[in-house]
Amino acid sequence: MYLNDVSSVWSASRIVRPLASIGLLCGLLLPVLTEATEPGSSVTPYFLSRAAVTAIEKLPEENPFASESPLPFHTPAFDVIKVEHFQPAFMAGMKKQLEEMDIIAAQAEAPTFENTIVAMEKSGALLTRVRNVFSNLTSANKNDALQNIETELAPVQAAHSDNILLNRRLFERVAKLWDSKDSLKLNGEQAEVLKQHYESFVRAGAKLNEEQQARIRSLNEQLSKLETKFEENLLAITKERSVVVDNVAELDGMDAADIAAAAEGAKERGLEGKYLLEITNTTRVPILSSLNNRSLRQKVWEASAYRGLGRDSSIDNRPMILEIAQLRAERAKLLGFEDHASYKLQNQMAETPAAARKMLTDLVPGVIARVKVEAKDLEATMKESGATHELAPWDWEYYAEKLRKARFEVDEAAVKPYFELDSVLKNGVFFTMNRLYGITFKERKDLPVYHPDVRVFDVLDHDGSQIGLFYADFFRRDSKRGGAWMSSFVDQSSLLNEKPVIVNVLNIPRPADGEPALISFDNVTTLFHEMGHALHGMFSQVTYPSVSGTATPRDFVEFPSTFEEDWAIQPEILTNYARHYKTGEQIPKELLDKVIKASKFNQGFDTLEYISAALLDLEWHSLTSEEIPSDVEAFEANSLKKVGVDIPAVPPRYRTAYFAHIWSGGYSSSYYAYLWSEVLAADAFAHMIANGGCTPANGDLFRKEILSRGGSREPMESYKAFRGSEPTVDALLIRRGLK
């Protein structure tokens, strides 16, 4: 997943994008805010007025955000950054950018690309510095103080974006350039940047009248608060609903390393002598594949699947979800769209919700047929083991693992010793990146980090020159949100003379003290996936920051990351990193072959749980403001039934009440993007394998036409420049074992 979008999301242009992680509540900032109430509304939105901006004092020089970091590549000086530095830096950064935008808008000279668009691209340096650091910390290492600031700044950040994109004089200059674009003699990247700026203004409401714009401001403020509150709730719920086990006998089936990690996790929470089973961000929890205790499996699954519903918890996300859906639908209508999904997909590769929905529903019959076959196989396995109960969601992974062992003679506990984290990283991920792109990673210990777990690497090109810096933050902790993502502390831009500083964040269970980090094969592929996002940021070679790296449509941004996943199971790659952590012995070929074959197992389940979540997302966001339901759970059930994916034993990967991607993570109406991108990834990978595989020539072409281009040209243009044609779905079906 791509964070700094997300966490994050760009609202319009990257120049004014709000923080994906930045939260709500005006609280401490009211002295520098002014209020304005639109007619007929009971909501009082707060935004920075001209007088309020003037009242903000200059940022003291001792604040580390006041100037560029003196460290290599302007990487953050975490050893001097303190919580109290963020709020004044944000306020000063917004003030400075508004002043810069005012100067651009007030120019007497006729608008040119240089004095308007380039000037906008150069604006907001201070705000960008503080935002990039804060966004990453509130996702990867949040504490109460950061959460309070996040809560206070959310509506202010939303208002700041509106203050730029609803600036009529500024828009007039951009619109004049857009109207005369054919005579400006722009190169391809410049033309794309102009297009994106113009569309950003229009999509934000620049063409609306004063009353309509006032309502847009109010809606954006309310949504920023709700979306941040949703993220805060999920962090609290995930910790709260972890399952505590008193007796180690209940953990029968878990391997010794996982039991030790569970004991360590309980100890960290002051539960000495007990065992903590943590839930993950998805509905299914990996530990379910090994727990022999069925009642405990059910308890863990329900802790995951019923979160956010107020069950055994004071946190109920349902009213908030309904309000978010209502406000998004109203905003879409005000902006001239039928619904929020139509608004969000207008500038994506899919273009319309109908196209995204068709891609998903076309797969449903074949996937359902595969799931039914898989279910019958599991029921037979259950019967053989003496079970008489029906197949339930908390049984699927458990019996699937038994069947996997029987069919492929692969035991995850026997495989894990060959997947030691450092070996996977250095001898797998880094090794592949060197073979394909000629780059090397050299760890350094001299740069400050935001948590002791974090590691830093120089990234060197084939000629020895340094591309940038790579940060790795892999272990799970309570201060980190769920999932895995890539983000950036510094984005590449030749205009700003900036090289990239990239971070990958995962949630790998921490081993007990003194034990090796033996990881699942899922985490192996996640390491490769997130490195794909990292390369997209590191190999960027664009001029303008608004189109740098991963600043692409949602349904394209997951393509480079998904593409890198498949190297994990290429035999010449796998044998290099899959070595026993004690003996260094290479994984036996017989076991390797079984691992590769087993990787295609259970793909009906995997595909259906994803499609169900993606269709659920589209159903929620295809509602008009008059169609918002009153019952979240009933709507979810009816939606799954309507699209033919309501199979009780295979629930959606994310259920509505904890679907962070769509309520707080920037993927609203766009969760389909993973599969859309996978079509590109599978087709591209099959093409590369057919043309020599992991070679420098193939890597150079992919780097040149895909990874270096960012959002500087239309995505399909980039794809065809690499592949020579548009993709087909054939490779995707093979990749998922469905053909």
C-alpha positions in Angstrom: 0.0 0.0 0.0 1.0 3.5 -0.7 0.8 5.8 2.4 1.9 9.2 1.7 -0.8 9.7 -0.2 -1.2 7.5 3.2 -1.5 7.3 5.0 -1.9 9.2 2.3 -4.1 10.8 0.2 -3.8 13.7 -2.1 -7.0 15.7 -2.2 -6.2 17.5 -5.4 -2.7 18.4 -6.2 0.2 17.1 -4.1 1.1 20.8 -3.6 -1.9 21.2 -1.3 -2.8 17.6 -0.4 -4.1 17.2 3.1 -2.4 14.7 5.5 -3.9 11.3 5.4 -3.1 11.0 9.0 -4.0 14.5 10.1 -6.9 14.7 12.4 -9.6 16.9 13.9 -11.0 19.3 16.4 -10.1 22.9 16.4 -9.4 23.1 20.1 -6.1 24.8 20.7 -6.1 26.6 17.4 -9.2 28.7 17.8 -7.2 31.9 18.6 -5.9 31.9 15.1 -9.1 30.9 13.4 -12.1 32.8 12.2 -15.6 31.4 11.9 -18.0 31.6 9.0 -21.4 30.0 8.9 -23.0 29.4 5.6 -26.8 30.1 5.3 -29.0 27.3 6.4 -26.3 25.3 8.2 -25.8 24.5 11.8 -22.2 23.7 11.3 -19.6 26.3 12.0 -16.5 25.7 9.9 -13.2 27.2 10.9 -10.6 28.3 8.4 -7.6 30.5 8.2 -8.7 34.1 7.4 -6.5 36.8 6.1 -6.3 38.4 9.5 -5.7 35.1 11.2 -2.8 34.3 8.8 -1.2 37.7 9.5 -1.5 37.0 13.2 0.7 33.9 13.1 4.2 34.6 14.2 7.3 33.6 12.3 8.6 30.1 13.2 11.6 30.4 15.6 14.9 29.4 14.1 15.5 26.7 16.8 12.5 24.8 15.4 14.1 22.0 13.3 11.5 22.5 10.6 12.4 26.2 10.1 15.1 25.3 7.6 16.0 22.2 5.6 17.6 19.4 7.6 21.4 19.5 7.4 21.5 15.7 7.2 22.1 13.8 3.9 19.3 14.3 1.4 17.5 16.5 4.0 16.4 13.4 5.8 14.6 14.3 9.1 16.7 15.1 12.1 14.8 12.8 14.5 17.2 13.4 17.3 16.2 17.0 17.6 12.5 16.9 16.5 10.1 17.1 19.4 6.4 16.9 19.6 6.1 20.6 20.5 7.7 21.5 17.2 4.9 20.2 15.0 2.0 22.5 15.6 3.8 25.8 15.2 5.6 24.5 12.1 2.3 23.5 10.6 0.8 26.9 11.3 3.8 28.8 10.0 4.0 26.5 7.0 0.4 27.2 6.0 0.8 30.9 6.5 3.9 30.9 4.3 2.3 28.9 1.5 -0.8 31.2 1.5 1.5 34.2 1.2 3.2 32.5 -1.7 -0.1 31.8 -3.4 -1.3 35.3 -2.9 1.8 36.7 -4.6 1.1 34.3 -7.6 -2.5 35.3 -7.8 -1.9 39.1 -7.5 0.7 39.3 -10.3 0.0 42.0 -12.9 1.8 40.0 -15.6 -0.3 37.7 -17.7 -0.1 34.0 -16.5 2.6 31.9 -17.9 3.5 28.3 -17.0 6.6 29.6 -15.2 5.1 32.4 -13.2 2.0 30.4 -12.2 2.4 26.6 -12.3 6.1 26.4 -11.6 5.7 29.0 -8.8 2.9 26.9 -7.3 5.1 23.8 -7.5 7.8 25.6 -5.6 5.5 26.7 -2.8 4.9 25.2 0.6 8.5 23.9 1.4 8.1 24.4 5.1 4.6 22.8 5.2 5.9 19.8 3.1 8.8 19.2 5.5 6.7 19.1 8.6 3.8 17.3 6.9 5.9 14.4 5.6 7.4 13.7 9.0 4.2 14.1 10.9 2.2 11.9 8.6 4.7 9.1 8.9 5.0 9.3 12.7 1.2 9.3 13.2 1.0 6.1 11.2 4.0 4.3 12.4 4.8 5.6 15.9 1.8 7.4 17.3 1.5 8.5 20.9 -1.1 10.5 22.8 0.6 13.8 22.2 0.8 13.3 18.4 -2.8 12.1 18.3 -3.9 15.3 20.1 -2.1 17.4 17.5 -3.5 15.3 14.7 -7.0 15.8 16.0 -6.5 19.6 16.3 -5.0 20.1 12.9 -7.3 18.0 10.7 -9.9 20.8 9.9 -7.2 23.4 9.7 -5.4 21.3 7.0 -8.6 20.7 5.1 -9.3 24.5 5.3 -5.8 25.3 4.0 -6.4 23.1 1.0 -9.7 24.9 0.3 -8.1 28.3 0.8 -5.8 27.5 -2.1 -8.1 25.5 -4.4 -11.1 27.9 -3.9 -8.9 31.0 -4.5 -10.7 32.6 -7.5 -7.9 34.8 -8.7 -5.5 31.9 -8.6 -7.9 29.7 -10.5 -8.4 32.3 -13.1 -4.7 32.2 -13.9 -4.6 28.4 -14.1 -7.8 28.4 -16.2 -6.3 30.9 -18.7 -3.3 28.7 -19.1 -5.5 25.6 -19.6 -7.6 27.4 -22.2 -4.5 28.4 -24.1 -2.6 25.1 -23.6 -2.3 24.3 -27.2 -0.2 27.4 -27.9 2.1 27.1 -24.8 4.6 24.7 -26.4 4.8 22.6 -23.3 6.6 19.3 -23.1 4.8 16.1 -22.1 5.4 16.4 -18.3 4.5 20.1 -18.3 1.3 19.4 -20.1 0.4 16.7 -17.6 1.2 19.0 -14.7 -1.0 21.8 -16.1 -3.8 19.3 -16.6 -3.6 18.0 -13.1 -3.5 21.5 -11.5 -6.5 22.6 -13.5 -8.5 19.5 -12.7 -7.6 19.8 -9.0 -9.2 23.3 -8.8 -12.3 22.2 -10.7 -12.7 19.0 -8.6 -12.3 21.0 -5.4 -15.2 23.4 -6.4 -13.4 26.4 -8.0 -16.3 26.9 -10.4 -19.0 26.9 -7.7 -20.7 30.0 -6.4 -19.9 31.5 -3.0 -22.7 29.7 -1.1 -21.8 26.4 -2.7 -18.1 26.9 -1.9 -19.0 27.7 1.7 -20.8 24.3 1.9 -17.9 22.5 0.4 -15.6 24.0 3.1 -18.0 22.8 5.8 -18.2 19.3 4.3 -14.4 19.0 4.0 -13.9 20.1 7.6 -16.5 17.6 8.9 -15.0 14.8 6.8 -11.5 15.6 8.0 -12.6 15.2 11.6 -14.6 12.0 11.0 -11.9 10.3 8.9 -9.2 11.0 11.5 -11.5 9.9 14.4 -12.1 6.6 12.5 -8.3 6.0 12.3 -7.9 6.8 16.0 -10.7 4.4 16.8 -9.2 1.5 14.8 -5.9 1.9 16.6 -7.7 1.7 20.0 -10.0 -1.1 19.0 -7.2 -3.3 17.6 -5.4 -3.1 20.9 -8.5 -3.5 23.0 -9.8 -6.6 21.2 -6.6 -8.6 21.3 -7.3 -12.0 22.9 -5.6 -12.8 26.2 -5.1 -16.5 26.9 -4.4 -17.7 30.5 -3.2 -21.3 29.8 -0.5 -22.3 27.3 -2.4 -25.5 26.8 -5.0 -23.5 24.9 -2.4 -22.6 22.3 -1.9 -26.2 21.2 -0.8 -26.2 17.5 1.2 -23.0 17.6 4.9 -23.3 17.2 7.3 -22.5 20.1 8.4 -19.2 18.5 4.8 -17.9 18.1 4.0 -18.9 21.7 7.1 -17.1 23.0 6.1 -14.0 21.0 2.6 -14.2 22.5 4.1 -14.4 26.0 6.3 -11.4 25.2 3.4 -9.4 23.9 1.4 -10.1 27.1 4.4 -9.2 29.3 4.7 -5.8 27.5 1.1 -5.0 28.5 1.7 -6.0 32.1 0.1 -9.4 31.7 3.0 -11.5 33.0 2.4 -15.3 32.7 -0.4 -14.9 30.1 -0.4 -14.9 26.3 -1.6 -12.2 23.9 -3.1 -13.1 20.5 -3.2 -9.9 18.5 -5.7 -9.3 15.7 -4.5 -8.0 12.3 -6.1 -5.3 10.2 -7.9 -7.9 8.0 -10.8 -10.1 8.9 -8.8 -13.3 9.0 -6.0 -13.7 11.5 -2.9 -15.8 10.5 -2.8 -17.6 13.8 -6.1 -19.3 13.0 -4.3 -21.7 10.7 -2.5 -23.4 13.6 -4.8 -23.2 16.6 -6.3 -26.6 17.4 -8.7 -25.2 20.0 -11.8 -24.4 17.9 -13.5 -22.3 20.6 -10.4 -20.1 20.8 -10.3 -19.9 17.0 -13.8 -18.6 17.1 -13.0 -16.1 19.8 -10.1 -14.7 17.9 -12.0 -14.5 14.6 -15.0 -12.8 16.3 -12.6 -10.3 18.0 -11.4 -9.4 14.5 -14.7 -9.6 12.5 -17.0 -7.8 15.0 -14.7 -4.8 15.9 -16.2 -1.4 15.5 -19.7 -2.5 16.2 -19.8 -1.7 19.9 -19.8 -5.3 20.9 -17.8 -5.7 24.2 -16.5 -2.2 23.5 -17.4 1.4 24.0 -16.3 2.1 20.4 -19.0 1.9 17.8 -17.9 3.1 14.3 -21.3 2.7 12.7 -22.8 6.2 13.2 -19.5 7.7 12.0 -19.5 5.6 8.9 -23.1 6.6 8.0 -22.1 10.3 8.4 -19.0 10.0 6.3 -21.0 8.3 3.5 -23.7 11.0 3.7 -21.2 13.9 3.6 -19.2 12.3 0.7 -22.4 11.8 -1.3 -23.6 15.3 -0.7 -20.2 16.8 -1.7 -20.2 14.7 -4.9 -23.6 16.0 -5.8 -22.6 19.6 -5.2 -19.6 19.1 -7.5 -21.8 17.7 -10.2 -21.4 14.0 -9.8 -24.0 11.3 -9.4 -22.2 9.8 -6.3 -18.8 9.7 -4.5 -17.6 6.8 -6.6 -18.2 8.7 -9.8 -16.3 11.7 -8.4 -13.3 9.6 -7.2 -12.9 7.5 -10.4 -13.2 10.3 -12.9 -9.5 10.8 -13.0 -8.5 7.1 -12.5 -7.7 4.5 -15.1 -11.1 2.9 -14.7 -12.8 6.3 -15.1 -16.2 5.1 -14.0 -17.6 2.9 -11.1 -19.3 0.8 -13.8 -15.9 -0.1 -15.3 -14.4 -1.0 -11.9 -17.5 -3.0 -11.0 -17.6 -4.9 -14.2 -13.9 -5.9 -13.8 -14.8 -7.4 -10.4 -18.2 -9.0 -11.3 -16.8 -10.6 -14.4 -14.6 -12.7 -12.2 -17.2 -13.6 -9.6 -18.8 -16.7 -11.3 -15.4 -18.4 -11.9 -14.2 -17.5 -8.4 -17.4 -18.7 -6.7 -17.0 -22.0 -8.6 -13.5 -22.3 -7.3 -14.5 -21.5 -3.8 -17.2 -24.2 -3.8 -14.6 -26.8 -4.9 -12.3 -25.6 -2.1 -15.1 -25.7 0.4 -15.9 -29.3 -0.5 -12.2 -30.3 -0.2 -12.1 -28.7 3.3 -15.3 -30.4 4.3 -13.8 -33.7 3.3 -10.7 -32.9 5.4 -12.9 -32.0 8.3 -14.8 -35.3 8.0 -11.6 -37.3 7.9 -10.4 -35.6 11.1 -13.6 -36.5 12.9 -15.2 -33.0 12.9 -19.0 -32.9 12.6 -19.6 -29.2 12.6 -20.3 -27.1 9.5 -17.5 -25.1 7.9 -17.3 -21.7 9.6 -15.0 -18.7 8.8 -12.8 -19.6 11.8 -12.3 -23.1 10.4 -11.3 -22.2 6.8 -7.7 -21.3 7.4 -7.2 -24.1 9.9 -8.4 -26.9 7.6 -6.9 -25.2 4.6 -3.5 -25.5 6.3 -4.1 -29.2 7.0 -5.1 -29.8 3.4 -2.1 -27.8 2.2 0.2 -30.0 4.3 -1.5 -33.2 3.0 -1.6 -32.1 -0.7 1.8 -30.4 -1.0 3.5 -31.9 2.1 4.3 -28.3 3.2 4.2 -27.4 6.8 4.4 -23.7 7.5 6.3 -24.4 10.8 8.8 -26.5 8.8 9.2 -23.8 6.1 9.5 -20.7 8.4 13.1 -21.6 9.5 14.2 -20.9 5.9 12.6 -17.5 5.9 14.6 -15.5 8.4 13.8 -11.8 8.0 17.3 -10.4 7.5 18.1 -13.1 4.9 14.8 -12.5 3.1 15.6 -8.7 3.0 19.3 -8.9 2.0 19.5 -12.2 0.0 16.0 -11.9 -1.4 14.7 -8.4 -1.9 18.0 -6.5 -2.1 19.6 -9.3 -4.2 16.7 -9.1 -6.7 16.9 -5.4 -6.9 20.6 -5.6 -7.7 20.2 -8.2 -10.4 17.3 -6.4 -12.0 18.2 -2.7 -11.6 21.9 -2.8 -10.6 21.3 -1.0 -7.2 22.8 -1.9 -3.9 21.7 -1.2 -0.3 24.3 -0.4 2.4 23.2 -0.1 6.0 24.3 2.9 8.0 24.1 3.5 11.7 24.9 7.2 11.9 21.5 8.7 11.1 18.9 9.3 13.8 15.6 7.3 13.6 12.2 7.7 15.1 12.2 4.3 16.8 14.9 1.8 17.7 13.4 -0.8 15.3 14.0 1.4 12.3 17.0 0.7 10.0 18.5 3.1 7.4 20.2 2.2 4.1 22.1 4.1 1.4 20.7 3.2 -2.0 23.5 3.2 -4.6 23.1 3.0 -8.4 25.1 0.7 -10.6 27.7 3.5 -11.1 28.1 4.0 -7.4 26.2 7.3 -7.3 23.7 7.6 -4.5 20.0 7.6 -5.4 18.7 8.3 -2.0 17.9 6.8 1.4 15.7 3.8 2.4 14.2 3.4 5.9 12.9 0.0 7.0 10.4 -0.3 9.9 9.2 -3.9 10.0 8.0 -5.0 13.5 4.5 -4.7 14.9 3.9 -2.4 17.9 0.9 -0.9 19.6 1.9 2.6 18.3 1.7 1.5 14.7 -1.5 1.2 12.6 -2.2 -2.2 10.9 -1.0 -3.3 7.5 2.0 -2.4 5.4 2.8 0.6 3.4 5.4 2.8 1.7 5.8 6.5 2.3 8.4 9.3 1.9 10.1 11.8 4.0 11.5 13.6 0.9 10.1 13.3 -2.7 12.3 13.4 -5.7 12.1 16.6 -7.8 14.8 18.1 -10.1 13.0 21.5 -9.9 13.6 21.5 -6.1 16.9 19.6 -6.4 15.6 16.9 -4.1 16.5 13.2 -4.0 14.1 10.7 -2.4 14.1 9.5 1.2 11.7 6.5 1.3 10.3 4.4 4.1 8.7 0.9 4.1 6.6 0.0 7.1 5.3 -3.6 7.9 3.7 -5.3 10.9 5.7 -8.5 11.2 5.2 -10.1 14.7 8.2 -9.3 16.9 10.1 -12.4 18.0 10.8 -13.0 21.6 14.1 -11.6 22.9 17.1 -13.5 21.5 15.0 -15.4 19.0 15.4 -15.0 15.2 12.6 -13.3 13.2 11.2 -16.2 11.2 8.4 -14.9 9.0 5.5 -16.3 7.0 5.6 -16.6 3.2 2.9 -13.9 3.2 5.3 -11.5 4.9 8.0 -12.5 2.4 5.8 -11.4 -0.5 4.8 -8.2 1.4 8.5 -7.3 1.7 8.9 -7.6 -2.1 5.6 -5.7 -2.6 6.5 -2.7 -0.5 9.9 -2.6 -2.1 8.1 -2.1 -5.4 6.5 1.0 -4.0 9.8 2.1 -2.6 11.5 1.8 -6.1 8.6 3.8 -7.6 9.6 6.6 -5.3 13.4 6.1 -5.5 13.7 5.8 -9.2 11.5 8.8 -9.9 13.1 11.1 -12.5 10.7 14.0 -12.9 11.0 17.7 -12.7 7.8 18.7 -10.8 7.1 17.5 -7.3 3.3 17.1 -7.9 4.0 14.2 -10.3 6.9 12.6 -8.4 7.2 8.9 -7.7 3.9 7.3 -6.5 1.8 10.4 -7.4 -0.2 8.3 -9.9 -3.9 7.1 -10.1 -4.8 4.7 -7.4 -5.5 1.9 -9.9 -1.9 2.3 -11.2 0.1 2.9 -8.1 -0.2 -0.7 -6.9 1.1 -2.0 -10.3 4.9 -1.7 -9.6 4.5 -3.1 -6.1 2.5 -6.1 -7.2 4.9 -6.7 -10.1 7.8 -7.1 -7.7 5.9 -9.8 -5.6 6.4 -12.5 -8.2 10.2 -12.5 -7.9 9.8 -14.0 -4.5 8.8 -17.3 -5.9 11.2 -17.4 -8.9 13.5 -20.4 -8.1 16.8 -18.6 -8.8 15.7 -15.9 -6.3 14.1 -18.1 -3.7 17.1 -20.4 -3.4 19.3 -17.4 -2.7 17.4 -16.2 0.4 15.5 -19.3 1.6 18.3 -20.7 3.8 17.9 -22.4 7.3 18.6 -19.8 9.9 20.8 -22.2 12.0 22.7 -24.2 9.4 22.7 -21.9 6.4 21.5 -24.9 4.4 19.7 -24.0 1.2 16.0 -24.9 1.1 15.8 -28.4 -0.3 14.6 -28.4 -4.0 11.8 -30.8 -3.1 10.5 -28.5 -0.4 11.1 -25.4 -2.7 9.0 -27.0 -5.4 6.2 -27.7 -2.9 6.3 -24.1 -1.6 5.9 -22.7 -5.1 3.0 -25.1 -5.9 1.4 -24.3 -2.6 1.5 -20.6 -3.3 -1.3 -21.1 -5.8 -3.4 -23.0 -3.2 -6.6 -21.5 -1.7 -6.8 -18.8 -4.4 -10.6 -19.0 -4.6 -10.8 -18.0 -1.0 -8.1 -15.3 -1.3 -9.7 -13.8 -4.5 -13.3 -13.9 -3.2 -12.6 -12.2 0.1 -10.8 -9.4 -1.8 -13.5 -9.0 -4.4 -16.2 -8.9 -1.7 -14.4 -6.1 0.0 -13.9 -4.2 -3.2 -17.5 -4.5 -4.3 -18.6 -3.5 -0.8 -16.6 -0.3 -1.1 -18.2 0.5 -4.4 -21.7 -0.2 -3.0 -21.2 2.2 -0.1 -19.9 5.0 -2.4 -22.4 4.6 -5.2 -25.2 5.8 -2.9 -26.7 9.2 -3.3 -27.2 11.3 -0.2 -30.9 10.3 -0.2 -30.0 6.6 -0.2 -27.7 6.3 2.9 -29.1 3.5 5.0 -29.7 3.5 8.7 -28.3 0.0 9.4 -24.7 -0.6 8.6 -24.7 -4.4 9.0 -28.0 -4.9 7.1 -26.6 -2.8 4.2 -23.4 -4.8 4.1 -25.3 -8.1 4.1 -27.7 -6.9 1.4 -24.8 -5.6 -0.7 -22.9 -8.8 -0.6 -26.1 -10.8 -1.5 -26.9 -8.4 -4.4 -23.5 -8.9 -6.1 -23.6 -12.7 -5.4 -20.7 -13.0 -3.0 -22.5 -13.7 0.2 -20.8 -16.9 1.3 -20.7 -17.1 5.1 -17.5 -19.0 5.4 -15.7 -16.5 3.2 -16.4 -13.0 4.6 -14.9 -9.9 3.0 -11.3 -9.2 3.7 -12.4 -6.0 5.4 -15.9 -5.5 6.8 -17.5 -2.1 6.9 -16.8 -1.2 10.5 -13.0 -1.5 10.2 -12.4 -0.9 6.5 -9.6 1.6 7.0 -8.7 1.8 3.3 -12.0 3.4 2.5 -13.0 5.4 5.6 -9.7 6.9 6.6 -6.9 5.6 4.2 -7.6 7.4 0.9 -8.9 4.3 -1.0 -12.6 5.2 -0.9 -14.3 3.8 -4.1 -10.8 2.6 -5.1 -10.1 -0.7 -3.2 -10.7 -2.3 -6.6 -7.4 -0.8 -7.6 -5.4 -3.7 -6.3 -6.9 -6.1 -8.7 -6.9 -3.5 -11.6 -3.2 -3.0 -10.9 -2.7 -6.7 -10.7 -3.8 -7.1 -14.3 -1.0 -4.8 -15.3 1.5 -6.5 -12.9 0.7 -10.1 -14.0 0.9 -9.2 -17.7 4.1 -7.2 -17.3 5.8 -10.0 -15.3 4.8 -12.7 -17.7 6.1 -10.5 -20.5 9.4 -10.1 -18.7 9.8 -13.8 -17.9 9.1 -14.6 -21.6 11.9 -12.2 -22.6 14.8 -13.3 -20.4 13.5 -12.9 -16.8 15.5 -11.1 -14.2 18.1 -9.3 -16.4 19.5 -5.8 -16.3 18.1 -5.1 -19.8 14.6 -5.9 -18.6 15.1 -4.0 -15.4 16.4 -0.9 -17.2 13.4 -0.8 -19.5 10.9 -1.2 -16.6 12.8 1.5 -14.7 12.8 3.9 -17.6 9.2 3.5 -18.8 7.4 2.8 -15.6 9.3 3.6 -12.4 11.0 6.8 -13.4 7.9 8.5 -14.9 5.8 9.0 -11.8 2.6 10.7 -12.8 4.2 12.7 -15.6 2.3 11.0 -18.3 -0.9 9.0 -18.7 -0.5 5.5 -17.1 -1.5 3.5 -20.1 1.0 5.4 -22.2 3.7 4.4 -19.8 2.5 0.8 -19.8 2.5 0.5 -23.5 5.9 2.1 -23.8 7.2 -0.8 -21.6 5.0 -3.7 -22.9 4.3 -2.7 -26.5 0.6 -3.2 -26.0 -2.3 -3.0 -23.5 -2.6 -5.9 -21.0 -4.9 -8.9 -21.1 -6.3 -10.7 -18.1 -4.8 -14.1 -19.1 -1.7 -13.7 -16.9 -3.8 -12.6 -13.9 -5.9 -15.8 -14.1 -2.8 -17.9 -14.2 -1.1 -15.9 -11.4 -4.1 -16.5 -9.1 -4.3 -20.2 -10.1 -7.7 -19.7 -11.6 -6.7 -20.9 -15.1 
